[in-house]
């Protein structure tokens, strides 16, 4: 049977109202009785709360008094110690001034020792002692076993602190001051906290100290505090009592016989239990109230007592006071009659009010019934038509605030519905457009890149056409397989281990991979692998986008294979190094043309180059043995390598001597200039052939001999002496600040203006001459001073360019990058000169192959995040590698001077340089040509598109202040 809701509400209100009046009549009497009991308890609680507040105030007063005494400790101790130190200092100074003209310092020091070492104060806790700045104890006022010894120099207190270190540190910086440490107490024979005041005794450059143990001061102040608390007066015969955490009674005005005793030793079992209860209450609390019966004043009657106790943790004390509750019961009885009369009056008044309220409820319910009925009908009509006509409710017809708010929300719902319908229509159009664009993007990626997807286990779920084409596998062969299908055996396991670790950590992996196609051919791809996450942040799949860089790798290999000397056409140093790694049981000789520098200086570089060509031809004609290989090394050096056992060491030496003799007798005619050539040579048949042969050659030059066979004992002493001499010169130059910065300008090829400088190190010797780094850099590395040179360059370069506008570069070797102190100094300077970071270029010098790729990469990324630019120096020779440029995020490549110097004559040099320029432009890397020594060279490199030029033609390095 269906009923109208408004009528149900009307009758429900009437029934509830009648029921409520009846219930209230029934419970009225019980309520009033309860009120009476509650009021009785309230009076008791109010009294107790008031007393608790009073007790807290009294205890806090006592604690304030104790705190005052405690805080006096530091002030009292500081003042006393300073006074004692000054007394000892003045006594020592007076003795010095009195005898300084008649006695030696040693004699005066003995007088001071005699005068001060016997002085003790603070009940034997305090004494003087004197130390020098080396940690030697001159005298010790407490224990003479320390006199004239270093026994305390390495003494550590129980905290591990070297006590003399801090004393001497304060003495050096401040001349006088306070110092804290721990030391053995003369009373307890244990280490205790100690404080001292030190002052430097200037005539002797020694430190005088007086000290005291803080425990002594605390005991003195505790006694004062106890005496003052015992004399405190409180309300209603109250008093303060004190115990320590162990239960020892420190103060009790009415139980003086218990003072100084532990509660466990008190004869009264009742008193012992109460004191035990007090101690146990504060085991895990800072404060508490407790109630018990206790003797009032000195009477024998036990009266209920409320006591407040609180910890004073600094001294491990329990402080308490209490109030007797005999007055509270009398007060409660007095209030009992008053409360009874009030209760009867309230009961009659309540009955009258309830009858009036019931009549009012009937009238009000009828009015509410009509308004509810009207509102229900209005909402019923609204919901019937809400989905069809989108009409809103007229809120003016609604009287109830809740219904009006409901109507407002319903109207907002209609408006939102209309707006959502419009937005949905718009978004449907946008989705169709975006879906079309997404398909176009997918087409673009598929056309330009090798794309594949895998599930979280690495199983291929998608492969585009370019992947199929480059790998040689069909899509059916790829799908369901893993990527190790195209894995090349040359790729190290560590690469894949790092790859999987990165992507499983939900990070993007980037790198170059060598893969193998179905037909066995290798190809290289620059890969980016991205983890795709679902809404819960879990890996759903991986997508890999790759680009074929096989051509770039091939070009890099072509450069690496440039093993021919551009001037003579002979195999070069790179080829020699490769051959030394390829054979065993070798014999190597290195030849050097003596005084070749004079040929260049007198006849010019052109004649010098022609002479080298003719010497190369002559040597080539002299060598007829099939296992003898001729090489042209750097500058004016040649090398001959024997790669078989057909000739022993003595025969090889004889051959080299014959070559030296034949070349000396040969007359070279260069541009109508007759030039003689004298060789010196070094020979090695032991491992490290090249280094040993070079060493033997250098010894030959030093000993003025034509040829020397390497012997590990020959010339070592002289070489060491030379290294030691240069090491000493370098250390003196560092100490005397004679290492200076020379800056060479770098010119923009767009506007021929100076935009950068390269900072170069030079040494100024004691005669003011400028020394090239050629003479001391190798010594700096052997003597572990190289990082110090770099640090000097950082400090001076940053300071000079801090207020300039141009960019400047500093050379950084791999050793510098791996040196934490050097990197930290660089970061500190970047922080100190905040505006300079955008103008700093760090030139990474490649002296050997880079093995620490991760550390170098991390360094580069960190420096770039601070605003610095990164350059690769001397690129194009030695260990230069295109792979570096792909792995390391660099901004500038400096093309080596050996490539630029003959670029107007040597086609190979030009081809390699053009290849470098083309490669770097694709990677958006700027280029700098080094060793630009003529206008012709400058014009050629500008036409090739190189961005910057550097060389003597454009500007020599100059000293910067």
Order of alpha helices (4+ residues) and beta strands (2+ residues): alpha-alpha-beta-beta-beta-alpha-beta-beta-beta-alpha-beta-beta-alpha-beta-beta-beta-alpha-alpha-beta-beta-alpha-alpha-alpha-beta-beta-beta-alpha-alpha-beta-alpha-alpha-beta-beta-alpha-beta-beta-beta-alpha-beta-alpha-beta-beta-beta-alpha-alpha-beta-alpha-alpha-beta-alpha-beta-alpha-beta-alpha-alpha-beta-alpha-beta-beta
